[in-house]
C-alpha cells in the first residue's frame, strides 16, 4: 500500500517536473537547453499549452495604425473618415463593454496591411542592395522599392483585399440611400510625440506615415444584382475595378 | 549504532513520507480550487457576453478576420478548430450558446469536471474563430482550463475510498495540477519581465510614456496627464518591471503574499480601466485566487452563496434608504428580501418577544436568523448578493482590504458600528459547507 502510494507520488512528480521543464524550455530564449530540447518542447506544448508572454515587450507598440476611408458619389469624393472613431469613443466612455475587443478586429486590418507594407519594403530593399543598387535610388521615385511600386505589389496581397472589403463595408454603412461609385482608403501610422517634443501643445503626433491606395471603381452590371448590396460589394470582385 | 547520518536519513525519510502522504491523501485547497473554477468560468462567461452584441462582426463567417484551416491536422488540433470548417462557420452561434450554457452549468456546480472539459473545447473553438481579438488573458485562460481538468473543483473531498490507489492518483494529480497552475501564473510575470528588459523603452523608464499615447491603449485624459506629469508614467514603468520580477520570486512567501496580490490587483485594475484592457486585467486578478488561503475562499463562497439575505432598514435614514433602493433595483436574481423597520422582525430563538434593533441597516441570512449583521458588515453582504457587481468584486475587495469601504460606509450612516459579536461569530458547523 505504501509502495503504491510512493509509486503514484513519484509518477505524478515526474510528470509535473517534465511539464514544467518543457514549459521553461519552450519559453526560454536561444540557449543550450533550447538547442537540445527545443523540438521536443515545441511538439509537446502545441496545441494544449501554447503560450506567448511577449506582453508589450521587448518594446511596446507605441504607434497608432489605422485606415482612413472615403467614397465617391456622382464624381464627388467624401471627406476622409475614420471608420473606427465612433467605436473608439464608445470604448473610451464605456471601459467595461466589448467595444475594446471589437476595435481589435478593425485595427488588425490596418496592422496587417502595415506589416505587409513594411515586409515588402524590407525585402525589396535587401534585394536591391544585394544587386548593388543604392537605397536612395531604390526608394526614390521610379525605384522598385518606392511607395508606388510597393503599393502595386501589395494589390495582390490578401491584407489589401481585406482592407478594400473594410472600406466598402464602412462606406456602405454611411450611405444607406445610395451605393457609392468608388471606394478608397489610405493607411495611416501616427508616431507619438517624443519626450523632447512634449511642449508642443498644438501638435498631437510627432509624424504621420500616409500611404494612399488607388480607388476601387464600381462597374454597374448590366443585370440586376441578386444579392444584397453589402454582400455583393464586399464579397464579389467581378464588378469592381481598381484604378 | 545510531549515527548522526542514520538519524538524518531517518528524519529525511519521515519528512518524505509525510510529504508523499500530503500529496496523495490530503486536499488542503478544496475551496480555493472551487472558487477558482467559478471565477474563471465567470470570466469566460463575461468575455463571451461582451462580444455577443457584435457576434456577426466577431464570430460570423463574414467577419473581417482572416481564418486559416490546415489540412491533415493531428486529431487534437482538429477537435479544437472544428468551428473553423467552412461549412460549420455559419453555425457559430451553436458554439457561442453552447459555451454560455456549459459555463453557467459549471458556475452552478453541475458536474464540474465534465463542464471544464466541455468549456475548454468550446472556448478553444470560439477562440479559433476570433484570433485577432485574443490577448494574453485569453492565452492564460486556455492554459488554466487545461490544468482545471485535473484539479478537483467540486469543493468536496475526492471519494473513491474503495479504490485507494486510484484515489491517491486522482488526489496527487489534483494537487500537482494546482501547483503547476500557480507556477504558470508566476511564469507569465517572469517571462514578461525578462522580455521587457531587452527593450530600451523599458530600460529607460519611458515605455508607459509612449504607450499611453497610442490610441488603443490610452484614454484622452490619460494622454494629457502623460504630458503634464511625465514622472507618473516613468514611475509606472519601473513599478511594472519591479512587480513582474517580484511576483514569481516572492509570491511563495506567505507573509509577503497579501501585499503582492494587492499590488497586483492595483496594477491590473490600472491596465483594465486606464489602458482599456478590461478582460485582460480581470483574468489576471482571477488567477490570483490560486494563491488565496482555503479559509478565505470558503468565506467568500459563503458570502456569494445562493442563500437569500433578509434586510431591515430604517426608511427615515435617507442614505440608507437610497442604498437599499439601488440594491433593490439591481437585485436581478431576487436574492434580497427587504423590509423596512416598520415591519415586526422575526423573533430570535430563546426570546419570548421580538426586539427591535435600532441599527439603521440590519441583515441576516434566512437559514441563520440569529446571526445579525449591521453597519459595514451588512452593506458588504448586501452588495455581495448582486450579480451585476460581480465584475467589480476585485475592486470592492481592494477597497475592503485598504479600509476605504469601511470609511465610506461610516460616512453614510451616523450609527456606524459593526455588530462585532455577530459579524465575528463563527457559523455553526453544518453551515461551514458550501452553499451549492
Interface residues (C-beta under 8 A of the other chain):
Chain A: X1 X4 X5 X6 X8 X9 X11 X12 X13 X15 X16 X19 X20 X23 X24 X27 X46 X47 X48 X49 X50 X51 X52 X53 X54 X55 X56 X57 X58 X59 X60 X61 X62 X63 X64 X66 X88 X91 X92 X95 X96 X97 X98 X100 X101 X102 X103 X104 X105 X106 X107 X108 X109 X112 X158 X162 X165 X166 X169 X190 X192 X193 X195 X198 X231 X234 X235
Chain B: X20 X21 X23 X24 X25 X50 X51 X52 X53 X54 X57 X58 X62 X63 X64 X65 X66 X76 X77 X80 X132 X133 X136 X139 X140 X142 X143 X146 X164 X165 X168 X169 X172 X173 X176 X177 X179 X180 X183 X184 X187 X188 X191 X192 X195 X196 X197 X198 X199 X200 X201 X202 X206 X207 X209 X210 X211 X213 X214 X215 X216 X217 X219 X220 X227 X230 X272 X273 X276 X277 X278 X279 X391
